[in-house]
């Protein structure tokens, strides 16, 4: 499946919002886990990476790369944000 630049842009923003929401939900569970510092780290990473993906999705149409490199960059960003 080949995605256009606009599709990638919208998907990056959507993934950013999902990751941000996951980060917010993890924040509710901080007091209920055995290691609250790990939960705090996961909470902050979800918020920061979600915000990063939203910001990157906003400027994705400005980035000019060869088509193969755009695909590699897109999937690398998604993998890096979630991993």
Secondary structure by P-SEA (a helix, b strand, c coil): ccccaaaaaaaaaaaaaaaaaaaaaaaaaccccccaaaaaaaaaaaaaaaaaaaaaaaacccccccaaaaaaaaaaaaaaaac
